[in-house]
């Protein structure tokens, strides 16, 4: 049997309505199930292996591509930039 802990929370009306709608739709069996799913997703998101340095490099490369879709970057250069950024990030940590 799973051990549980009871929480009492206050939610903005919009979020409370969203929880009730999900239960009413049958997608979730209870409000507790909605919250458990939400917290599980939050934990997964927080544990995401994509670190900020990688995200910054990817965002910059994407912005460059959007500005000029014909000017793609060869994969070797992408890897080199990634490695450089990762090294800088790790040096700061």
HTML snippet that shows the backbone in 3Dmol.js (N, CA, C, O; Angstrom):
<script src="https://3Dmol.org/build/3Dmol-min.js"></script>
<div id="view" style="width:600px;height:400px;position:relative"></div>
<script>
const pdb = `
ATOM      1  N   UNK A   1       0.843  -1.173   0.000  1.00  0.00           N
ATOM      2  CA  UNK A   1       0.000   0.000   0.000  1.00  0.00           C
ATOM      3  C   UNK A   1       0.892   1.241   0.000  1.00  0.00           C
ATOM      4  O   UNK A   1       1.902   1.284   0.702  1.00  0.00           O
ATOM      5  N   UNK A   2       0.516   2.249  -0.790  1.00  0.00           N
ATOM      6  CA  UNK A   2       1.281   3.486  -0.851  1.00  0.00           C
ATOM      7  C   UNK A   2       0.993   4.358   0.357  1.00  0.00           C
ATOM      8  O   UNK A   2      -0.151   4.478   0.796  1.00  0.00           O
ATOM      9  N   UNK A   3       2.019   4.948   0.876  1.00  0.00           N
ATOM     10  CA  UNK A   3       1.863   5.910   1.951  1.00  0.00           C
ATOM     11  C   UNK A   3       1.437   7.240   1.340  1.00  0.00           C
ATOM     12  O   UNK A   3       1.925   7.611   0.272  1.00  0.00           O
ATOM     13  N   UNK A   4       0.545   7.954   1.992  1.00  0.00           N
ATOM     14  CA  UNK A   4       0.082   9.232   1.462  1.00  0.00           C
ATOM     15  C   UNK A   4       0.210  10.313   2.516  1.00  0.00           C
ATOM     16  O   UNK A   4       0.301  10.031   3.711  1.00  0.00           O
ATOM     17  N   UNK A   5       0.216  11.541   2.059  1.00  0.00           N
ATOM     18  CA  UNK A   5       0.229  12.711   2.920  1.00  0.00           C
ATOM     19  C   UNK A   5      -0.881  13.635   2.460  1.00  0.00           C
ATOM     20  O   UNK A   5      -1.041  13.872   1.263  1.00  0.00           O
ATOM     21  N   UNK A   6      -1.637  14.151   3.391  1.00  0.00           N
ATOM     22  CA  UNK A   6      -2.747  15.036   3.068  1.00  0.00           C
ATOM     23  C   UNK A   6      -2.249  16.482   3.016  1.00  0.00           C
ATOM     24  O   UNK A   6      -1.503  16.918   3.893  1.00  0.00           O
ATOM     25  N   UNK A   7      -2.664  17.221   1.987  1.00  0.00           N
ATOM     26  CA  UNK A   7      -2.360  18.638   1.842  1.00  0.00           C
ATOM     27  C   UNK A   7      -3.670  19.407   1.780  1.00  0.00           C
ATOM     28  O   UNK A   7      -4.666  18.916   1.249  1.00  0.00           O
ATOM     29  N   UNK A   8      -3.661  20.594   2.317  1.00  0.00           N
ATOM     30  CA  UNK A   8      -4.792  21.501   2.165  1.00  0.00           C
ATOM     31  C   UNK A   8      -4.242  22.720   1.444  1.00  0.00           C
ATOM     32  O   UNK A   8      -3.292  23.348   1.911  1.00  0.00           O
ATOM     33  N   UNK A   9      -4.846  23.057   0.295  1.00  0.00           N
ATOM     34  CA  UNK A   9      -4.317  24.165  -0.508  1.00  0.00           C
ATOM     35  C   UNK A   9      -5.446  25.098  -0.928  1.00  0.00           C
ATOM     36  O   UNK A   9      -6.617  24.720  -0.950  1.00  0.00           O
ATOM     37  N   UNK A  10      -5.065  26.306  -1.255  1.00  0.00           N
ATOM     38  CA  UNK A  10      -5.981  27.283  -1.833  1.00  0.00           C
ATOM     39  C   UNK A  10      -5.534  27.516  -3.269  1.00  0.00           C
ATOM     40  O   UNK A  10      -4.351  27.724  -3.538  1.00  0.00           O
ATOM     41  N   UNK A  11      -6.501  27.479  -4.193  1.00  0.00           N
ATOM     42  CA  UNK A  11      -6.194  27.684  -5.606  1.00  0.00           C
ATOM     43  C   UNK A  11      -6.974  28.871  -6.142  1.00  0.00           C
ATOM     44  O   UNK A  11      -8.070  29.170  -5.668  1.00  0.00           O
ATOM     45  N   UNK A  12      -6.405  29.549  -7.135  1.00  0.00           N
ATOM     46  CA  UNK A  12      -7.206  30.546  -7.845  1.00  0.00           C
ATOM     47  C   UNK A  12      -8.408  29.838  -8.497  1.00  0.00           C
ATOM     48  O   UNK A  12      -8.318  28.667  -8.866  1.00  0.00           O
ATOM     49  N   UNK A  13      -9.503  30.541  -8.632  1.00  0.00           N
ATOM     50  CA  UNK A  13     -10.734  29.955  -9.160  1.00  0.00           C
ATOM     51  C   UNK A  13     -10.510  29.244 -10.499  1.00  0.00           C
ATOM     52  O   UNK A  13     -11.068  28.171 -10.728  1.00  0.00           O
ATOM     53  N   UNK A  14      -9.697  29.835 -11.386  1.00  0.00           N
ATOM     54  CA  UNK A  14      -9.478  29.235 -12.710  1.00  0.00           C
ATOM     55  C   UNK A  14      -8.841  27.852 -12.597  1.00  0.00           C
ATOM     56  O   UNK A  14      -9.214  26.925 -13.315  1.00  0.00           O
ATOM     57  N   UNK A  15      -7.877  27.728 -11.688  1.00  0.00           N
ATOM     58  CA  UNK A  15      -7.220  26.435 -11.520  1.00  0.00           C
ATOM     59  C   UNK A  15      -8.157  25.427 -10.865  1.00  0.00           C
ATOM     60  O   UNK A  15      -8.179  24.256 -11.244  1.00  0.00           O
ATOM     61  N   UNK A  16      -8.928  25.881  -9.885  1.00  0.00           N
ATOM     62  CA  UNK A  16      -9.892  24.983  -9.243  1.00  0.00           C
ATOM     63  C   UNK A  16     -10.907  24.486 -10.264  1.00  0.00           C
ATOM     64  O   UNK A  16     -11.260  23.307 -10.269  1.00  0.00           O
ATOM     65  N   UNK A  17     -11.376  25.383 -11.129  1.00  0.00           N
ATOM     66  CA  UNK A  17     -12.315  24.982 -12.177  1.00  0.00           C
ATOM     67  C   UNK A  17     -11.678  23.975 -13.131  1.00  0.00           C
ATOM     68  O   UNK A  17     -12.329  23.023 -13.562  1.00  0.00           O
ATOM     69  N   UNK A  18     -10.412  24.186 -13.457  1.00  0.00           N
ATOM     70  CA  UNK A  18      -9.705  23.269 -14.357  1.00  0.00           C
ATOM     71  C   UNK A  18      -9.593  21.881 -13.739  1.00  0.00           C
ATOM     72  O   UNK A  18      -9.739  20.877 -14.437  1.00  0.00           O
ATOM     73  N   UNK A  19      -9.335  21.817 -12.438  1.00  0.00           N
ATOM     74  CA  UNK A  19      -9.259  20.529 -11.751  1.00  0.00           C
ATOM     75  C   UNK A  19     -10.615  19.842 -11.804  1.00  0.00           C
ATOM     76  O   UNK A  19     -10.707  18.666 -12.157  1.00  0.00           O
ATOM     77  N   UNK A  20     -11.669  20.576 -11.453  1.00  0.00           N
ATOM     78  CA  UNK A  20     -13.024  19.998 -11.457  1.00  0.00           C
ATOM     79  C   UNK A  20     -13.428  19.527 -12.854  1.00  0.00           C
ATOM     80  O   UNK A  20     -14.047  18.473 -12.994  1.00  0.00           O
ATOM     81  N   UNK A  21     -13.086  20.291 -13.879  1.00  0.00           N
ATOM     82  CA  UNK A  21     -13.423  19.916 -15.260  1.00  0.00           C
ATOM     83  C   UNK A  21     -12.758  18.600 -15.648  1.00  0.00           C
ATOM     84  O   UNK A  21     -13.369  17.769 -16.318  1.00  0.00           O
ATOM     85  N   UNK A  22     -11.532  18.412 -15.237  1.00  0.00           N
ATOM     86  CA  UNK A  22     -10.829  17.177 -15.582  1.00  0.00           C
ATOM     87  C   UNK A  22     -11.441  15.963 -14.895  1.00  0.00           C
ATOM     88  O   UNK A  22     -11.508  14.878 -15.474  1.00  0.00           O
ATOM     89  N   UNK A  23     -11.885  16.153 -13.663  1.00  0.00           N
ATOM     90  CA  UNK A  23     -12.549  15.053 -12.962  1.00  0.00           C
ATOM     91  C   UNK A  23     -13.915  14.798 -13.594  1.00  0.00           C
ATOM     92  O   UNK A  23     -14.285  13.647 -13.825  1.00  0.00           O
ATOM     93  N   UNK A  24     -14.666  15.863 -13.874  1.00  0.00           N
ATOM     94  CA  UNK A  24     -16.001  15.720 -14.465  1.00  0.00           C
ATOM     95  C   UNK A  24     -15.951  15.052 -15.837  1.00  0.00           C
ATOM     96  O   UNK A  24     -16.881  14.340 -16.216  1.00  0.00           O
ATOM     97  N   UNK A  25     -14.867  15.281 -16.581  1.00  0.00           N
ATOM     98  CA  UNK A  25     -14.744  14.688 -17.913  1.00  0.00           C
ATOM     99  C   UNK A  25     -14.481  13.189 -17.858  1.00  0.00           C
ATOM    100  O   UNK A  25     -14.621  12.492 -18.863  1.00  0.00           O
ATOM    101  N   UNK A  26     -14.097  12.692 -16.675  1.00  0.00           N
ATOM    102  CA  UNK A  26     -13.759  11.283 -16.541  1.00  0.00           C
ATOM    103  C   UNK A  26     -12.304  10.978 -16.816  1.00  0.00           C
ATOM    104  O   UNK A  26     -11.859   9.838 -16.683  1.00  0.00           O
ATOM    105  N   UNK A  27     -11.569  12.000 -17.197  1.00  0.00           N
ATOM    106  CA  UNK A  27     -10.140  11.799 -17.488  1.00  0.00           C
ATOM    107  C   UNK A  27      -9.389  11.401 -16.215  1.00  0.00           C
ATOM    108  O   UNK A  27      -8.441  10.618 -16.268  1.00  0.00           O
ATOM    109  N   UNK A  28      -9.814  11.940 -15.079  1.00  0.00           N
ATOM    110  CA  UNK A  28      -9.225  11.614 -13.787  1.00  0.00           C
ATOM    111  C   UNK A  28     -10.327  11.156 -12.851  1.00  0.00           C
ATOM    112  O   UNK A  28     -11.469  11.603 -12.958  1.00  0.00           O
ATOM    113  N   UNK A  29      -9.986  10.269 -11.939  1.00  0.00           N
ATOM    114  CA  UNK A  29     -10.973   9.727 -11.010  1.00  0.00           C
ATOM    115  C   UNK A  29     -11.243  10.661  -9.839  1.00  0.00           C
ATOM    116  O   UNK A  29     -12.311  10.597  -9.230  1.00  0.00           O
ATOM    117  N   UNK A  30     -10.278  11.534  -9.515  1.00  0.00           N
ATOM    118  CA  UNK A  30     -10.441  12.405  -8.355  1.00  0.00           C
ATOM    119  C   UNK A  30      -9.542  13.629  -8.493  1.00  0.00           C
ATOM    120  O   UNK A  30      -8.643  13.679  -9.332  1.00  0.00           O
ATOM    121  N   UNK A  31      -9.817  14.608  -7.644  1.00  0.00           N
ATOM    122  CA  UNK A  31      -8.960  15.791  -7.596  1.00  0.00           C
ATOM    123  C   UNK A  31      -7.533  15.395  -7.209  1.00  0.00           C
ATOM    124  O   UNK A  31      -6.564  15.929  -7.748  1.00  0.00           O
ATOM    125  N   UNK A  32      -7.417  14.453  -6.269  1.00  0.00           N
ATOM    126  CA  UNK A  32      -6.086  14.009  -5.846  1.00  0.00           C
ATOM    127  C   UNK A  32      -5.294  13.441  -7.022  1.00  0.00           C
ATOM    128  O   UNK A  32      -4.082  13.640  -7.114  1.00  0.00           O
ATOM    129  N   UNK A  33      -5.978  12.738  -7.912  1.00  0.00           N
ATOM    130  CA  UNK A  33      -5.297  12.175  -9.078  1.00  0.00           C
ATOM    131  C   UNK A  33      -4.805  13.286 -10.012  1.00  0.00           C
ATOM    132  O   UNK A  33      -3.720  13.181 -10.584  1.00  0.00           O
ATOM    133  N   UNK A  34      -5.602  14.349 -10.164  1.00  0.00           N
ATOM    134  CA  UNK A  34      -5.184  15.490 -10.985  1.00  0.00           C
ATOM    135  C   UNK A  34      -3.911  16.110 -10.396  1.00  0.00           C
ATOM    136  O   UNK A  34      -2.945  16.372 -11.113  1.00  0.00           O
ATOM    137  N   UNK A  35      -3.928  16.339  -9.081  1.00  0.00           N
ATOM    138  CA  UNK A  35      -2.760  16.939  -8.440  1.00  0.00           C
ATOM    139  C   UNK A  35      -1.544  16.026  -8.524  1.00  0.00           C
ATOM    140  O   UNK A  35      -0.436  16.501  -8.771  1.00  0.00           O
ATOM    141  N   UNK A  36      -1.731  14.734  -8.324  1.00  0.00           N
ATOM    142  CA  UNK A  36      -0.611  13.792  -8.403  1.00  0.00           C
ATOM    143  C   UNK A  36       0.004  13.822  -9.800  1.00  0.00           C
ATOM    144  O   UNK A  36       1.226  13.798  -9.944  1.00  0.00           O
ATOM    145  N   UNK A  37      -0.839  13.873 -10.822  1.00  0.00           N
ATOM    146  CA  UNK A  37      -0.338  13.928 -12.192  1.00  0.00           C
ATOM    147  C   UNK A  37       0.432  15.234 -12.418  1.00  0.00           C
ATOM    148  O   UNK A  37       1.505  15.233 -13.020  1.00  0.00           O
ATOM    149  N   UNK A  38      -0.123  16.340 -11.933  1.00  0.00           N
ATOM    150  CA  UNK A  38       0.541  17.629 -12.102  1.00  0.00           C
ATOM    151  C   UNK A  38       1.883  17.686 -11.411  1.00  0.00           C
ATOM    152  O   UNK A  38       2.852  18.189 -11.978  1.00  0.00           O
ATOM    153  N   UNK A  39       1.955  17.179 -10.197  1.00  0.00           N
ATOM    154  CA  UNK A  39       3.224  17.190  -9.456  1.00  0.00           C
ATOM    155  C   UNK A  39       4.229  16.253 -10.122  1.00  0.00           C
ATOM    156  O   UNK A  39       5.419  16.560 -10.190  1.00  0.00           O
ATOM    157  N   UNK A  40       3.750  15.118 -10.612  1.00  0.00           N
ATOM    158  CA  UNK A  40       4.642  14.198 -11.327  1.00  0.00           C
ATOM    159  C   UNK A  40       5.255  14.885 -12.540  1.00  0.00           C
ATOM    160  O   UNK A  40       6.456  14.763 -12.782  1.00  0.00           O
ATOM    161  N   UNK A  41       4.440  15.605 -13.300  1.00  0.00           N
ATOM    162  CA  UNK A  41       4.949  16.333 -14.473  1.00  0.00           C
ATOM    163  C   UNK A  41       5.947  17.406 -14.055  1.00  0.00           C
ATOM    164  O   UNK A  41       6.957  17.606 -14.729  1.00  0.00           O
ATOM    165  N   UNK A  42       5.679  18.092 -12.958  1.00  0.00           N
ATOM    166  CA  UNK A  42       6.587  19.113 -12.467  1.00  0.00           C
ATOM    167  C   UNK A  42       7.936  18.513 -12.092  1.00  0.00           C
ATOM    168  O   UNK A  42       8.980  19.076 -12.420  1.00  0.00           O
ATOM    169  N   UNK A  43       7.918  17.388 -11.415  1.00  0.00           N
ATOM    170  CA  UNK A  43       9.162  16.709 -11.027  1.00  0.00           C
ATOM    171  C   UNK A  43       9.933  16.288 -12.274  1.00  0.00           C
ATOM    172  O   UNK A  43      11.147  16.473 -12.348  1.00  0.00           O
ATOM    173  N   UNK A  44       9.227  15.719 -13.257  1.00  0.00           N
ATOM    174  CA  UNK A  44       9.891  15.312 -14.501  1.00  0.00           C
ATOM    175  C   UNK A  44      10.508  16.513 -15.200  1.00  0.00           C
ATOM    176  O   UNK A  44      11.630  16.431 -15.701  1.00  0.00           O
ATOM    177  N   UNK A  45       9.783  17.628 -15.237  1.00  0.00           N
ATOM    178  CA  UNK A  45      10.293  18.837 -15.878  1.00  0.00           C
ATOM    179  C   UNK A  45      11.530  19.353 -15.154  1.00  0.00           C
ATOM    180  O   UNK A  45      12.517  19.731 -15.786  1.00  0.00           O
ATOM    181  N   UNK A  46      11.471  19.366 -13.830  1.00  0.00           N
ATOM    182  CA  UNK A  46      12.612  19.844 -13.043  1.00  0.00           C
ATOM    183  C   UNK A  46      13.825  18.938 -13.194  1.00  0.00           C
ATOM    184  O   UNK A  46      14.962  19.397 -13.084  1.00  0.00           O
ATOM    185  N   UNK A  47      13.593  17.670 -13.443  1.00  0.00           N
ATOM    186  CA  UNK A  47      14.686  16.711 -13.595  1.00  0.00           C
ATOM    187  C   UNK A  47      15.154  16.591 -15.044  1.00  0.00           C
ATOM    188  O   UNK A  47      15.964  15.722 -15.367  1.00  0.00           O
ATOM    189  N   UNK A  48      14.646  17.459 -15.911  1.00  0.00           N
ATOM    190  CA  UNK A  48      14.991  17.410 -17.328  1.00  0.00           C
ATOM    191  C   UNK A  48      16.496  17.533 -17.495  1.00  0.00           C
ATOM    192  O   UNK A  48      17.106  18.428 -16.908  1.00  0.00           O
ATOM    193  N   UNK A  49      17.116  16.648 -18.289  1.00  0.00           N
ATOM    194  CA  UNK A  49      18.565  16.679 -18.438  1.00  0.00           C
ATOM    195  C   UNK A  49      19.101  17.841 -19.284  1.00  0.00           C
ATOM    196  O   UNK A  49      20.314  18.038 -19.357  1.00  0.00           O
ATOM    197  N   UNK A  50      18.225  18.600 -19.914  1.00  0.00           N
ATOM    198  CA  UNK A  50      18.671  19.712 -20.751  1.00  0.00           C
ATOM    199  C   UNK A  50      19.079  20.879 -19.860  1.00  0.00           C
ATOM    200  O   UNK A  50      18.228  21.562 -19.290  1.00  0.00           O
ATOM    201  N   UNK A  51      20.375  21.102 -19.744  1.00  0.00           N
ATOM    202  CA  UNK A  51      20.831  22.169 -18.865  1.00  0.00           C
ATOM    203  C   UNK A  51      20.731  23.522 -19.569  1.00  0.00           C
ATOM    204  O   UNK A  51      20.590  23.574 -20.790  1.00  0.00           O
ATOM    205  N   UNK A  52      20.802  24.609 -18.813  1.00  0.00           N
ATOM    206  CA  UNK A  52      20.622  25.940 -19.383  1.00  0.00           C
ATOM    207  C   UNK A  52      21.613  26.285 -20.486  1.00  0.00           C
ATOM    208  O   UNK A  52      21.256  26.989 -21.431  1.00  0.00           O
ATOM    209  N   UNK A  53      22.832  25.814 -20.389  1.00  0.00           N
ATOM    210  CA  UNK A  53      23.829  26.115 -21.431  1.00  0.00           C
ATOM    211  C   UNK A  53      23.424  25.482 -22.755  1.00  0.00           C
ATOM    212  O   UNK A  53      23.549  26.097 -23.814  1.00  0.00           O
ATOM    213  N   UNK A  54      22.946  24.264 -22.685  1.00  0.00           N
ATOM    214  CA  UNK A  54      22.507  23.581 -23.904  1.00  0.00           C
ATOM    215  C   UNK A  54      21.284  24.292 -24.480  1.00  0.00           C
ATOM    216  O   UNK A  54      21.199  24.517 -25.687  1.00  0.00           O
ATOM    217  N   UNK A  55      20.353  24.638 -23.621  1.00  0.00           N
ATOM    218  CA  UNK A  55      19.150  25.336 -24.077  1.00  0.00           C
ATOM    219  C   UNK A  55      19.508  26.658 -24.747  1.00  0.00           C
ATOM    220  O   UNK A  55      18.910  27.020 -25.760  1.00  0.00           O
ATOM    221  N   UNK A  56      20.481  27.384 -24.189  1.00  0.00           N
ATOM    222  CA  UNK A  56      20.890  28.662 -24.768  1.00  0.00           C
ATOM    223  C   UNK A  56      21.500  28.473 -26.147  1.00  0.00           C
ATOM    224  O   UNK A  56      21.203  29.238 -27.066  1.00  0.00           O
ATOM    225  N   UNK A  57      22.340  27.475 -26.301  1.00  0.00           N
ATOM    226  CA  UNK A  57      22.959  27.194 -27.605  1.00  0.00           C
ATOM    227  C   UNK A  57      21.894  26.822 -28.628  1.00  0.00           C
ATOM    228  O   UNK A  57      21.912  27.311 -29.758  1.00  0.00           O
ATOM    229  N   UNK A  58      20.972  25.962 -28.231  1.00  0.00           N
ATOM    230  CA  UNK A  58      19.913  25.551 -29.145  1.00  0.00           C
ATOM    231  C   UNK A  58      19.020  26.723 -29.523  1.00  0.00           C
ATOM    232  O   UNK A  58      18.637  26.857 -30.686  1.00  0.00           O
ATOM    233  N   UNK A  59      18.686  27.564 -28.571  1.00  0.00           N
ATOM    234  CA  UNK A  59      17.838  28.722 -28.848  1.00  0.00           C
ATOM    235  C   UNK A  59      18.531  29.678 -29.816  1.00  0.00           C
ATOM    236  O   UNK A  59      17.906  30.200 -30.739  1.00  0.00           O
ATOM    237  N   UNK A  60      19.821  29.900 -29.599  1.00  0.00           N
ATOM    238  CA  UNK A  60      20.571  30.788 -30.485  1.00  0.00           C
ATOM    239  C   UNK A  60      20.627  30.220 -31.913  1.00  0.00           C
ATOM    240  O   UNK A  60      20.420  30.946 -32.885  1.00  0.00           O
ATOM    241  N   UNK A  61      20.904  28.938 -32.025  1.00  0.00           N
ATOM    242  CA  UNK A  61      20.958  28.310 -33.350  1.00  0.00           C
ATOM    243  C   UNK A  61      19.602  28.370 -34.033  1.00  0.00           C
ATOM    244  O   UNK A  61      19.524  28.606 -35.239  1.00  0.00           O
ATOM    245  N   UNK A  62      18.543  28.160 -33.280  1.00  0.00           N
ATOM    246  CA  UNK A  62      17.199  28.225 -33.858  1.00  0.00           C
ATOM    247  C   UNK A  62      16.890  29.635 -34.346  1.00  0.00           C
ATOM    248  O   UNK A  62      16.355  29.809 -35.440  1.00  0.00           O
ATOM    249  N   UNK A  63      17.225  30.645 -33.540  1.00  0.00           N
ATOM    250  CA  UNK A  63      16.988  32.032 -33.945  1.00  0.00           C
ATOM    251  C   UNK A  63      17.747  32.366 -35.225  1.00  0.00           C
ATOM    252  O   UNK A  63      17.220  33.055 -36.098  1.00  0.00           O
ATOM    253  N   UNK A  64      18.982  31.879 -35.339  1.00  0.00           N
ATOM    254  CA  UNK A  64      19.757  32.100 -36.564  1.00  0.00           C
ATOM    255  C   UNK A  64      19.073  31.448 -37.760  1.00  0.00           C
ATOM    256  O   UNK A  64      19.008  32.030 -38.843  1.00  0.00           O
ATOM    257  N   UNK A  65      18.571  30.253 -37.557  1.00  0.00           N
ATOM    258  CA  UNK A  65      17.916  29.546 -38.653  1.00  0.00           C
ATOM    259  C   UNK A  65      16.620  30.242 -39.065  1.00  0.00           C
ATOM    260  O   UNK A  65      16.323  30.341 -40.256  1.00  0.00           O
ATOM    261  N   UNK A  66      15.856  30.720 -38.098  1.00  0.00           N
ATOM    262  CA  UNK A  66      14.612  31.434 -38.410  1.00  0.00           C
ATOM    263  C   UNK A  66      14.926  32.692 -39.208  1.00  0.00           C
ATOM    264  O   UNK A  66      14.210  33.017 -40.155  1.00  0.00           O
ATOM    265  N   UNK A  67      15.985  33.402 -38.840  1.00  0.00           N
ATOM    266  CA  UNK A  67      16.366  34.616 -39.549  1.00  0.00           C
ATOM    267  C   UNK A  67      16.793  34.322 -40.981  1.00  0.00           C
ATOM    268  O   UNK A  67      16.551  35.133 -41.876  1.00  0.00           O
ATOM    269  N   UNK A  68      17.425  33.171 -41.209  1.00  0.00           N
ATOM    270  CA  UNK A  68      17.882  32.799 -42.553  1.00  0.00           C
ATOM    271  C   UNK A  68      17.849  31.284 -42.700  1.00  0.00           C
ATOM    272  O   UNK A  68      18.860  30.616 -42.481  1.00  0.00           O
ATOM    273  N   UNK A  69      16.666  30.725 -43.078  1.00  0.00           N
ATOM    274  CA  UNK A  69      16.539  29.270 -43.187  1.00  0.00           C
ATOM    275  C   UNK A  69      17.460  28.636 -44.232  1.00  0.00           C
ATOM    276  O   UNK A  69      17.678  27.425 -44.207  1.00  0.00           O
ATOM    277  N   UNK A  70      17.997  29.440 -45.145  1.00  0.00           N
ATOM    278  CA  UNK A  70      18.899  28.881 -46.156  1.00  0.00           C
ATOM    279  C   UNK A  70      20.322  28.769 -45.642  1.00  0.00           C
ATOM    280  O   UNK A  70      21.160  28.120 -46.269  1.00  0.00           O
ATOM    281  N   UNK A  71      20.603  29.391 -44.513  1.00  0.00           N
ATOM    282  CA  UNK A  71      21.968  29.409 -43.993  1.00  0.00           C
ATOM    283  C   UNK A  71      22.171  28.418 -42.862  1.00  0.00           C
ATOM    284  O   UNK A  71      22.639  28.786 -41.784  1.00  0.00           O
ATOM    285  N   UNK A  72      21.824  27.176 -43.099  1.00  0.00           N
ATOM    286  CA  UNK A  72      21.987  26.156 -42.073  1.00  0.00           C
ATOM    287  C   UNK A  72      23.433  26.024 -41.616  1.00  0.00           C
ATOM    288  O   UNK A  72      24.360  26.449 -42.306  1.00  0.00           O
ATOM    289  N   UNK A  73      23.604  25.441 -40.467  1.00  0.00           N
ATOM    290  CA  UNK A  73      24.938  25.261 -39.891  1.00  0.00           C
ATOM    291  C   UNK A  73      25.312  23.788 -40.012  1.00  0.00           C
ATOM    292  O   UNK A  73      24.535  22.920 -39.613  1.00  0.00           O
ATOM    293  N   UNK A  74      26.488  23.495 -40.556  1.00  0.00           N
ATOM    294  CA  UNK A  74      26.915  22.103 -40.645  1.00  0.00           C
ATOM    295  C   UNK A  74      26.960  21.450 -39.264  1.00  0.00           C
ATOM    296  O   UNK A  74      27.295  22.104 -38.276  1.00  0.00           O
ATOM    297  N   UNK A  75      26.630  20.195 -39.198  1.00  0.00           N
ATOM    298  CA  UNK A  75      26.545  19.489 -37.923  1.00  0.00           C
ATOM    299  C   UNK A  75      27.856  19.543 -37.142  1.00  0.00           C
ATOM    300  O   UNK A  75      27.832  19.626 -35.914  1.00  0.00           O
ATOM    301  N   UNK A  76      28.979  19.498 -37.818  1.00  0.00           N
ATOM    302  CA  UNK A  76      30.268  19.574 -37.120  1.00  0.00           C
ATOM    303  C   UNK A  76      30.405  20.893 -36.357  1.00  0.00           C
ATOM    304  O   UNK A  76      30.920  20.926 -35.240  1.00  0.00           O
ATOM    305  N   UNK A  77      29.937  21.977 -36.977  1.00  0.00           N
ATOM    306  CA  UNK A  77      29.995  23.276 -36.314  1.00  0.00           C
ATOM    307  C   UNK A  77      29.026  23.330 -35.128  1.00  0.00           C
ATOM    308  O   UNK A  77      29.338  23.913 -34.089  1.00  0.00           O
ATOM    309  N   UNK A  78      27.862  22.723 -35.292  1.00  0.00           N
ATOM    310  CA  UNK A  78      26.889  22.670 -34.195  1.00  0.00           C
ATOM    311  C   UNK A  78      27.500  21.939 -33.001  1.00  0.00           C
ATOM    312  O   UNK A  78      27.405  22.407 -31.867  1.00  0.00           O
ATOM    313  N   UNK A  79      28.116  20.808 -33.256  1.00  0.00           N
ATOM    314  CA  UNK A  79      28.731  20.023 -32.188  1.00  0.00           C
ATOM    315  C   UNK A  79      29.853  20.824 -31.531  1.00  0.00           C
ATOM    316  O   UNK A  79      29.982  20.824 -30.307  1.00  0.00           O
ATOM    317  N   UNK A  80      30.659  21.504 -32.336  1.00  0.00           N
ATOM    318  CA  UNK A  80      31.758  22.309 -31.792  1.00  0.00           C
ATOM    319  C   UNK A  80      31.214  23.428 -30.900  1.00  0.00           C
ATOM    320  O   UNK A  80      31.730  23.657 -29.806  1.00  0.00           O
ATOM    321  N   UNK A  81      30.177  24.123 -31.367  1.00  0.00           N
ATOM    322  CA  UNK A  81      29.574  25.190 -30.560  1.00  0.00           C
ATOM    323  C   UNK A  81      29.000  24.623 -29.259  1.00  0.00           C
ATOM    324  O   UNK A  81      29.155  25.202 -28.184  1.00  0.00           O
ATOM    325  N   UNK A  82      28.355  23.510 -29.388  1.00  0.00           N
ATOM    326  CA  UNK A  82      27.779  22.870 -28.204  1.00  0.00           C
ATOM    327  C   UNK A  82      28.868  22.539 -27.197  1.00  0.00           C
ATOM    328  O   UNK A  82      28.736  22.837 -26.010  1.00  0.00           O
ATOM    329  N   UNK A  83      29.936  21.928 -27.667  1.00  0.00           N
ATOM    330  CA  UNK A  83      31.040  21.561 -26.770  1.00  0.00           C
ATOM    331  C   UNK A  83      31.665  22.791 -26.127  1.00  0.00           C
ATOM    332  O   UNK A  83      31.997  22.774 -24.942  1.00  0.00           O
ATOM    333  N   UNK A  84      31.827  23.864 -26.909  1.00  0.00           N
ATOM    334  CA  UNK A  84      32.390  25.100 -26.365  1.00  0.00           C
ATOM    335  C   UNK A  84      31.496  25.678 -25.278  1.00  0.00           C
ATOM    336  O   UNK A  84      31.977  26.074 -24.217  1.00  0.00           O
ATOM    337  N   UNK A  85      30.199  25.725 -25.542  1.00  0.00           N
ATOM    338  CA  UNK A  85      29.260  26.279 -24.569  1.00  0.00           C
ATOM    339  C   UNK A  85      29.188  25.413 -23.314  1.00  0.00           C
ATOM    340  O   UNK A  85      29.128  25.928 -22.198  1.00  0.00           O
ATOM    341  N   UNK A  86      29.195  24.117 -23.502  1.00  0.00           N
ATOM    342  CA  UNK A  86      29.152  23.209 -22.355  1.00  0.00           C
ATOM    343  C   UNK A  86      30.399  23.390 -21.492  1.00  0.00           C
ATOM    344  O   UNK A  86      30.306  23.403 -20.265  1.00  0.00           O
ATOM    345  N   UNK A  87      31.561  23.531 -22.123  1.00  0.00           N
ATOM    346  CA  UNK A  87      32.802  23.744 -21.377  1.00  0.00           C
ATOM    347  C   UNK A  87      32.738  25.055 -20.596  1.00  0.00           C
ATOM    348  O   UNK A  87      33.151  25.106 -19.437  1.00  0.00           O
ATOM    349  N   UNK A  88      32.222  26.117 -21.223  1.00  0.00           N
ATOM    350  CA  UNK A  88      32.096  27.401 -20.519  1.00  0.00           C
ATOM    351  C   UNK A  88      31.154  27.275 -19.337  1.00  0.00           C
ATOM    352  O   UNK A  88      31.433  27.790 -18.254  1.00  0.00           O
ATOM    353  N   UNK A  89      30.047  26.597 -19.543  1.00  0.00           N
ATOM    354  CA  UNK A  89      29.065  26.442 -18.478  1.00  0.00           C
ATOM    355  C   UNK A  89      29.655  25.653 -17.308  1.00  0.00           C
ATOM    356  O   UNK A  89      29.478  26.022 -16.147  1.00  0.00           O
ATOM    357  N   UNK A  90      30.346  24.581 -17.622  1.00  0.00           N
ATOM    358  CA  UNK A  90      30.935  23.754 -16.565  1.00  0.00           C
ATOM    359  C   UNK A  90      32.048  24.509 -15.840  1.00  0.00           C
ATOM    360  O   UNK A  90      32.241  24.321 -14.639  1.00  0.00           O
ATOM    361  N   UNK A  91      32.774  25.354 -16.555  1.00  0.00           N
ATOM    362  CA  UNK A  91      33.840  26.129 -15.923  1.00  0.00           C
ATOM    363  C   UNK A  91      33.267  27.119 -14.912  1.00  0.00           C
ATOM    364  O   UNK A  91      33.906  27.425 -13.906  1.00  0.00           O
ATOM    365  N   UNK A  92      32.064  27.615 -15.181  1.00  0.00           N
ATOM    366  CA  UNK A  92      31.412  28.550 -14.248  1.00  0.00           C
ATOM    367  C   UNK A  92      30.862  27.837 -13.024  1.00  0.00           C
ATOM    368  O   UNK A  92      30.780  28.423 -11.944  1.00  0.00           O
ATOM    369  N   UNK A  93      30.485  26.574 -13.188  1.00  0.00           N
ATOM    370  CA  UNK A  93      29.825  25.825 -12.088  1.00  0.00           C
ATOM    371  C   UNK A  93      30.754  25.435 -10.995  1.00  0.00           C
ATOM    372  O   UNK A  93      30.333  24.810 -10.022  1.00  0.00           O
TER     373      UNK A  93
END
`;
const viewer = $3Dmol.createViewer("view");
viewer.addModel(pdb, "pdb");
viewer.setStyle({}, {cartoon: {color: "spectrum"}});
viewer.zoomTo();
viewer.render();
</script>
